[in-house]
Amino acid sequence: MTGLEQKPLTLSIPLREDPPGILRVGKSRVLLELVLRAHQQGKTPREIVAMYDALEIDDVYAVIAYYLAHRAELDEYLLRCDEEAEAVRRRIEATQRPGPTREELLARSRAKGFNL
């Protein structure tokens, strides 16, 4: 009997919900969507760990493997994340007053003695 025959061939997925509905990788506070977006942009697991040094390389490999095996489910999760981010962005933009126009900035500069 070899060592592989004695150990289960399963791998736990290093994901946790914190807060509910928000998935984080391993023991870090790094969001799953950040890791998956980096992977989708062609970053290697080592490059992703370099971007987010709180991550463990083993966790990144495991999360990417899980993504590849459950792409449709996680693409749906990513879509929800994008929709929620867009909704937050719209709410923030709706509460902010518009900034000065280019003409207003130029007028202020001239009033201060700058000749542009």
Secondary structure, 3 states (H helix, E strand, C coil): CCHHHHCCCCCCCCEEECCCCCEEECCCCCEHHHHHHHHHCCCCHHHHHHHCCCCCHHHHHHHHHHHHHCHHHHHHHHHHHHHHHHHHHHHHHHHCCCCCCHHHHHHHHHHCCCCC
